[in-house]
Amino acid sequence: MATPTIVTAIPSNVRNLRPPTLTYKPSMWGDIFSTFTFDNQEKYIKEMEALKKEARSMLMAATSTKLMIVLIDKLERLGLAYHFETEIENKLKQVYDSIEDEQDYDLFTTALRFRLLRQHQYHVSCEKLGKSFAVPYYRETVKQLGRAYNQEQKWIMERQMPPFEEYMTNSVFTSCIYVMFMAFVPGMKSVTEEVVQWLLSEPKIVISTAKMGRTLEDLGSHERENREGKLPTVVDCYMNDKGVSKQEALSQFVELVEDGWKDMTEEWVKAGGRSAPNELIQQLLNYGGAAEVTYNNREDGYTDPEKYLGPLIAALYVDPILI
């Protein structure tokens, strides 16, 4: 008997709508990174060779599995591994052949060892890693994020924004806080399954952090997302729901951000080291700080980095640092 095909009906008012086409400005960086050169090349070469020698000595002196893989991971993340290809391969062979008891590894060491060995084409069983409590939780948060994005897109495309509180409830998930923090778990030594369950139980510090971050983002991006009045945004949602002007809505958003920081700080004092490890709480504060920098002064630093975020990046990676 043939299995019936179920087709979900799509409302005509959604099916026939398409978002306006956007044209983004060229990158502010141009070819600066591909054509960058040093003025005093000989001096830098000499200093780099000295640092390479020091790094090579540190790597070769490492004897424990954890120290070896941490150093290798750092070199690869910094884009410097090509300087130490032979040394890295020798150390990874030591890690692979190591007789250390894997049962003694914490989750961070287990996950990093697995990734590096697989990345370098060693056959490593995923049985131990598959038992990690983080995997099913991460999968669920990804699904959760997809559902929240879908709901938000439906509101926008139908031009029917919900009550403001309903939007903010959905924004906790579209802030990506759960997906990001579940991805952090393998790297946090002090995080247990009980801590993950606490994180997903919607404690006040998590909800406040997520809403505050999303409100900062909305402050910086609502003008662009409005598409010259063609599409509604959360600002329109607040104006309609509260019966206020646009300026009043934006002022209230600023207050919501301030209230979010107050809640975060208060909960940080309460939760730190008790309901959750300080390591996790600090990451929540870092999330809020990153949102403040990215959307500083109501600017969308991702889309238009020229005014604020770009100069910060240039100061860190392009302009020389005087010592």
C-alpha positions in Angstrom: 0.0 0.0 0.0 1.4 3.3 -1.1 2.2 5.8 1.7 0.1 8.9 1.3 2.0 12.2 0.6 1.2 14.9 3.1 1.5 18.4 1.7 1.4 21.3 4.1 -0.7 24.1 2.7 1.0 27.4 2.5 -1.3 30.5 2.8 -1.4 32.4 -0.4 -0.6 35.7 1.3 2.7 34.2 2.4 3.5 32.2 -0.7 3.2 35.2 -3.0 5.3 37.5 -0.9 9.0 38.0 -1.5 11.4 40.2 0.5 12.7 43.2 -1.3 16.1 42.7 -3.1 19.0 44.4 -1.2 22.3 45.7 -2.5 25.0 45.8 0.1 28.0 48.1 0.0 31.4 46.7 -0.9 33.6 45.6 2.0 35.3 48.5 3.7 38.5 46.5 3.8 39.1 46.2 0.1 42.3 44.4 -0.5 44.1 45.7 2.6 44.8 42.3 4.1 45.9 40.7 0.8 48.4 43.6 0.0 49.6 44.4 3.5 53.4 44.7 3.9 55.8 45.5 6.7 57.9 48.6 6.5 60.9 47.2 8.3 60.7 43.6 7.0 64.1 42.4 8.2 63.4 43.4 11.8 60.1 41.6 11.8 61.5 38.5 10.2 64.2 38.3 12.9 61.6 38.7 15.7 59.3 36.1 14.1 62.0 33.6 13.8 62.8 34.0 17.5 59.1 33.5 18.4 58.9 30.4 16.1 61.9 28.9 17.9 60.2 29.5 21.2 56.9 28.1 20.1 58.7 25.0 18.7 60.5 24.4 21.9 57.3 24.6 23.9 55.6 22.1 21.6 58.5 19.7 21.7 58.8 19.9 25.5 55.2 19.0 26.0 54.7 15.4 27.3 51.1 15.1 28.6 48.4 14.5 26.1 46.4 17.5 27.2 49.2 20.0 26.9 50.2 18.7 23.5 46.7 18.9 22.0 46.1 22.3 23.6 49.3 23.7 22.1 48.5 22.2 18.7 44.9 23.6 18.8 46.2 27.1 19.6 48.7 27.0 16.7 46.0 25.9 14.3 43.5 28.4 15.4 46.1 31.2 15.1 46.9 30.1 11.5 50.5 29.2 12.5 50.4 25.5 12.1 52.1 25.5 8.7 55.4 26.6 10.5 55.4 23.4 12.6 53.9 20.7 10.4 56.5 18.0 11.1 56.5 18.7 14.9 52.7 18.6 15.0 52.4 15.3 13.1 55.0 13.8 15.5 53.2 15.0 18.5 49.8 13.8 17.2 51.3 10.3 16.6 52.4 10.4 20.3 48.8 11.3 21.3 47.4 8.5 19.2 49.8 5.9 20.5 49.5 7.2 24.1 48.8 4.6 26.7 47.2 7.1 29.1 43.9 6.0 30.4 41.2 7.8 28.3 38.8 7.4 31.2 40.8 10.0 33.1 40.2 12.7 30.4 37.7 15.4 31.1 35.2 16.3 28.4 37.3 19.1 27.0 40.3 16.8 26.5 38.3 14.0 25.1 36.5 16.2 22.5 39.7 18.1 21.5 41.7 14.9 21.2 39.0 13.3 19.0 38.7 16.4 16.7 42.4 16.9 16.2 43.1 13.2 15.5 40.1 12.9 13.1 41.1 16.2 11.4 44.6 14.8 10.8 43.2 11.5 9.4 43.7 9.2 12.3 41.1 6.6 12.8 39.5 7.3 16.2 36.3 5.7 17.5 33.5 8.1 18.3 32.0 5.8 20.8 33.3 7.6 23.8 32.6 11.0 22.4 29.1 9.9 21.3 28.2 9.2 25.0 28.8 12.9 25.7 25.7 14.5 27.3 26.1 17.7 25.3 25.3 16.2 21.9 21.5 15.6 22.2 21.1 19.0 24.0 23.0 20.8 21.2 20.9 19.1 18.5 17.7 20.2 20.2 18.8 23.8 20.5 19.6 23.9 16.8 16.1 22.7 16.1 14.7 25.2 18.5 16.6 28.0 16.8 15.2 27.0 13.4 11.6 27.0 14.7 12.1 30.4 16.2 13.6 31.9 13.0 10.7 30.4 11.0 8.2 32.0 13.4 9.8 35.4 13.1 10.0 35.2 9.3 6.4 34.3 9.1 5.4 37.3 11.2 7.4 39.6 9.0 6.4 38.2 5.6 2.7 38.2 6.6 3.1 41.8 7.9 1.4 40.8 11.1 3.7 41.3 14.1 2.6 39.7 17.4 2.2 41.4 20.8 5.6 42.7 22.0 5.9 40.2 24.8 5.3 37.3 22.4 8.0 38.6 20.2 10.5 38.9 23.1 9.7 35.4 24.2 10.7 34.2 20.7 13.7 36.5 20.7 15.3 34.5 23.5 15.9 31.7 21.0 16.7 33.9 18.0 19.4 35.6 20.1 21.3 32.3 19.5 22.3 32.1 23.2 21.3 28.5 23.6 23.1 27.3 20.5 26.2 29.2 21.3 26.4 28.2 24.9 25.8 24.5 24.1 28.7 24.7 21.6 30.9 26.1 24.4 30.1 23.2 26.7 32.9 20.8 25.6 35.5 23.6 26.3 34.3 24.3 29.8 35.9 22.1 32.4 33.5 22.8 35.2 30.2 22.3 33.2 28.3 19.1 34.0 25.0 17.8 32.7 23.3 19.3 35.7 24.6 22.7 34.7 23.4 22.2 31.2 19.9 21.4 32.5 20.1 24.6 34.6 21.1 26.6 31.5 18.1 25.3 29.6 15.7 25.7 32.5 15.4 29.4 31.6 17.1 31.0 34.6 16.7 34.7 34.9 20.3 35.6 34.0 20.1 33.6 30.8 16.7 35.1 29.8 17.9 38.7 30.7 21.1 38.2 28.8 19.4 36.9 25.7 16.7 39.6 25.6 19.3 42.4 26.3 21.5 41.1 23.4 18.6 40.9 21.0 17.3 44.3 22.0 20.7 45.8 21.3 20.7 44.1 17.9 17.2 45.4 17.1 18.3 48.9 18.0 21.1 48.7 15.6 19.4 46.9 12.7 15.7 48.0 12.7 16.2 50.7 10.1 17.9 48.4 7.6 15.4 45.6 8.3 12.5 48.0 7.9 13.4 48.2 4.1 12.1 51.8 3.8 8.7 50.9 5.5 8.2 47.8 3.4 8.6 45.3 6.2 7.6 45.5 9.9 10.2 45.3 12.6 10.1 44.8 16.4 10.0 48.6 16.7 6.7 48.7 14.8 5.6 45.8 17.0 6.3 47.8 20.2 4.7 51.0 18.7 1.5 49.1 17.8 1.3 47.2 21.1 2.0 50.1 23.4 0.5 52.9 21.4 3.6 55.0 21.4 5.7 56.9 18.8 8.8 55.6 17.1 11.1 57.8 19.3 9.3 56.7 22.4 9.7 53.1 21.4 13.5 53.5 20.8 13.9 55.3 24.1 12.2 52.5 25.8 14.4 50.0 24.1 17.4 51.8 25.6 15.9 51.4 29.0 15.2 47.8 28.4 19.0 47.3 27.7 19.8 49.1 30.9 17.3 47.0 32.9 18.8 43.9 31.2 22.3 44.8 32.5 20.9 45.4 36.0 19.2 42.0 36.0 22.4 40.3 34.7 24.6 41.9 37.3 22.2 41.1 40.1 21.9 37.5 39.0 25.6 37.3 38.5 26.1 38.0 42.2 23.5 35.5 43.2 24.4 32.7 40.8 28.1 32.8 40.5 29.7 29.7 41.9 26.4 28.4 43.3 23.7 27.6 40.8 26.2 27.6 37.9 30.0 27.7 37.6 31.7 31.1 37.4 33.2 29.9 34.1 29.7 29.8 32.5 28.5 33.0 34.2 31.5 34.9 32.9 30.6 33.8 29.3 27.1 35.2 29.8 28.6 38.5 30.7 31.0 38.3 27.7 28.0 37.8 25.5 26.4 41.0 26.7 29.7 42.9 26.3 30.1 41.6 22.7 26.6 42.8 21.9 27.3 46.2 23.3 30.5 46.6 21.2 28.9 45.2 18.0 25.8 47.4 18.2 27.3 50.4 19.9 25.4 53.7 19.6 22.6 52.0 17.8 24.9 51.0 14.9 24.8 47.7 13.1 28.5 46.8 13.3 28.1 43.6 11.3 26.4 45.3 8.3 28.0 48.7 8.4 31.4 48.4 10.3 32.9 51.6 9.0 31.7 53.9 11.8 32.7 52.0 14.9 33.4 48.2 14.7 35.8 48.6 11.7 38.1 51.0 13.5 38.2 48.7 16.5 39.2 45.7 14.3 41.8 47.8 12.5 43.3 48.9 15.8 43.6 45.3 16.9 44.7 43.6 13.6 46.0 46.3 11.2 47.4 49.3 12.9 50.8 48.8 14.7 50.7 48.6 18.4 53.3 50.9 20.0 55.2 49.2 22.9 
